[in-house]
Amino acid sequence: MAELKLADYKTTVHNDWCPGCGDFGILNAIQMALTEMQVPRHKAIIFSGIGCSGKTPHFINVYGIHTLHGRVLPFAQGAKIANPDLQIIAVGGDGDGLGIGAGHFVGAGRKNVDIPYLIFNNAVYGLTKGQASPTLRLGEKTKSLVTPNTSNSVNPIALALVSGFTFIARSYSYDVKHLKDTIKRAITHKGLAFVDVLQPCPTYDDIHTREWFQGINKQETGKAMPRIYKIEETGYDGTIKDESEINDKMTRILQFSSEWGDKIPIGIFYQNELIPSYHERIAENNKEYFAKPPSHQEISDRENKPIANIDKILDKLQIKD
Amino acid sequence: MSFSTSVNSISWLIGGPQGSGVDSSANIFAKTCAKEGFYIFGKREFYSNIKGEHSYFTIRISDKPVNSHVEDINVLVSFDAETVFRHADKVSTGGLIIYDSSLAETVLEEVPTIDFEASNRIRKLLEDSGQSINLNGMLEFAKSRGCMVYGLPYFEMLETVAQKMNDPKLSKISRVVNVMAIAASISLLGIKKDMLISAIQEVFGSKPKLLDSNIEAAEYAYYYIGTKYNTKNIKYKITPKDALKDHLLLSGSQAAAIGKILAGCRFQTYYPITPASDESEFLESNHIIDQVDGKSGSIVVVQTEDEIAAITMAIGASLTGVRTATATSGPGFSLMAEALGWAGMNEVPLVVTMYQRAGPSTGLPTRHEQSDLLFAINAGHGEFPKIVLASGDIEESFYDTIKAFNFAETFQLPVIHLLDKAISSSIQTCKRFNNSLNIERGEFKNTIDKNQSEGAAGHFQRFKLEDSPISTRVPIGTENAIFWNTGDEHTEEGHISEDTENRNKMMDKRMKKLDLALEKINQDDMAMCYDFDSDGNNVIISWGSTKGGILEALEKLSQEGNKMKLIQVRLLHPFPTETVKKFLKDAKLVIDVEMNYTSQLGSLVQQNTGREIDYKIVKYNGRPMSTTEIYIALKAILSGNNERRIVLDGGT
């Protein structure tokens, strides 16, 4: 098998994201992660929701399923449960995943299906011209808003934690290497992995700009003071090795999750593989699940007759004299 | 008007508080009669409630196949006062009422679960007939109409049984009372005790303790009523026949679930909803599947966070090649509408089993209606192809389920299989199901040659524009076949396209599937014409669960010299215009019968065939149509009734 190159994961579809869009960094990072992991192109499936982020699959030369607004997680979970051999990656926007799709975000956390899920988080609804998204903070007024935001924001990291995600990380679209490494960790994680990707919208978010993240406008000391810091560099390790660590770790993660403004943490907050994946839970009652998941099952013989034998079920319902 | 012949054709009813074992008692009775060689049709009625509200189960027993219920009750079995209050006025002349003699003084107002409206109706009935407003009054009223009443002191009897079994705790087990009540009715009907014992063994076989006490109680009640009352003058009798060979006794939701297993459905999603959940629960209980090759398969059943997740998860699974379904009812189906369009747009096979109940909104959540026909046909924004198929009874539900999957894969689109509560929750004796149907997967392939994948941009063309609107379909994950899906209009590879020419071609491709479906689907699956030697002048059109009641009414009318035919439309979308036109050709009178307010099938027929509907028989009180009321309404029309729309109101 010839080695797959980065170019192999790119399509020729015209990319119509705005110049300078943070999504480009995420797209590159996904393609780099797939290249480094040498995922066979036909084995990888990118599922997306709706919005600018929803177009991502069309730019990646693997299977791409561009679904409905807010519904990427159930689509992706259905495919992964039916065929756990597939390498599925789910992507979507912040409005997509934490607004209209928030119920599925919580529902997915409870199931812990083995997929990585990336939210392209830019605090606005870009494709509909810049309305406030669920991650825009109360009182903030981005370019298109008539008045400052009257809704408060949801805390994606905390929500993922309490919903039961077993891998929770944050990265930044302009730090492509960090993002690529985080995506790789999310892909290899056994269970549902959430990556909150901070991604400036250059067109509609005039507050959380690239310069803002770089701290260029925060020059108390005369030089830029980047807002983003890496939690791994502070000595933090989010891996749960024993169940007794969970409570302390959760407290720490909630602290991280509320940091914003001058100090914004990125990195892997949480990874807990002690919790069985949904697939393992199925296999507990269905021993052959991994060997014969739904997609692998024969259902008819050569004459197209059903292969199922319903005799025992019918016998139970049959009238006995 | 009675459909019962007193011997070997009887309508039996047991009622009681929800959660008190009415269902299992009715099951024992139905099994007992089925073992005696009788055909069964059983109908369940219950409130949206866990415990305490009035529920009842009507069972029709006949020496001929039955597929509907009747208004009359010939045997009323009760162990609470409410059942007598609510149903005694429906008991036929010469009919039997079994009641708890210790409750005879119960005053109507003392029964808290009888709602205000029903209470007023009962009070008026008793006042008008000069009876006291208590259970005794109701029984006297029944007697004045020729009913026979049999009081049983259940708890005294229970104490005797407890002493006999040396188990004082038994006298507290109220559930045993149900079995005593049915045993008494079986004794009155002249059925041998053995079949009752054998039925009890089947129902309680896995619980030895319960089994013994139930058998003891049943035997005691069986003899007790015979010694206490003279049973010679009872006109309703069951005389044993040869056992039915190769017959099942099952519900519609079980039939559909078994159909799914045989059809190869290996992934089902659902969100709990009445009356659809029964099917998913049956699948969960039978998730390991026997195979003819001696190996085993399995179905994964996933309970989701809502119905949007249920349908989108099912679509995601379907993309991997597995036959996939979801089951729901009206409120859940409303949530599924958007995703249905995605499946249509991306040509994804999917079966949605839709168990209708009375709407709108939460409506009458545990009651009956066929009011989602036009909604099912029009569900989803924009225009996309789908197939809507409706089964007429429990047996059809099984075979149609297999057909629904075949249609979904052959035409690569969502199929909505319409059932309703009158099918799903009812039980019936059916001929044992066979596996005569083939699995038809259309243009589904598991592998693709490398050279096949060279499309315009070197890619597999999932939505290839060719003469046939059906393209090669492969599971995601197949080598040499990478494609894209999107809810946007798309190219042959599946990339977004807003091009005008491409748009027209893709719309044509998708919508042409409807013409293809009308070409390929068998006529019997489009519409059935039941002709009672009629000259074709008087035609009834209907769909779904009303079939049984109509057919029986037509049989009776035919015997009386009024010959009519029934067109049961089974394929509701795309509408089988030519077939229905052919059946309607010589019709002088067209009567539409359906359980909704607006005669939805009627408007479809009119819209598609141009034939006006002459009479409409409708019902929307939440109770299914009995063959009795259909018969009376048809008779009224035939005798020159001028009402163009007859609203039926039967049921309790």
Interface residues (C-beta under 8 A of the other chain):
Chain A: T11 T12 V13 P40 R41 H42 K43 I45 F47 I50 K55 P57 H58 N61 V62 Y63 G64 I65 H66 T67 L68 R71 L73 P74 F75 A76 Q77 G78 A79 K80 I81 A82 N83 D85 L86 G103 H104 V106 G107 R110 I282 N285 N286 E288 Y289 K292 P293 P294 S295 Q297 E298 I299 S300 D301 E303 N304 K305 P306 I307 A308 N309 I310 D311 K312 I313 L314 L317 Q318 I319 K320 D321
Chain B: K31 A34 K35 G37 S198 E202 A243 L244 D246 H247 L248 L249 L250 Q254 I258 I261 L262 A263 G264 R266 F267 T269 N286 H287 I288 I289 D290 Q291 V292 D293 S296 G297 S298 I299 V300 V302 T304 E305 D306 I308 A309 A310 T312 M313 A314 I315 G316 A317 S318 L319 T320 G321 V322 R323 T324 E338 A339 W342 I402 T429 R432 F433 N435 L437 N438 I439 E440 R441 A457 P475 I476 G477 T478 E479 N480 A481 I482 F483 W484 N485 T486 G487 D488 G494 H495 I496
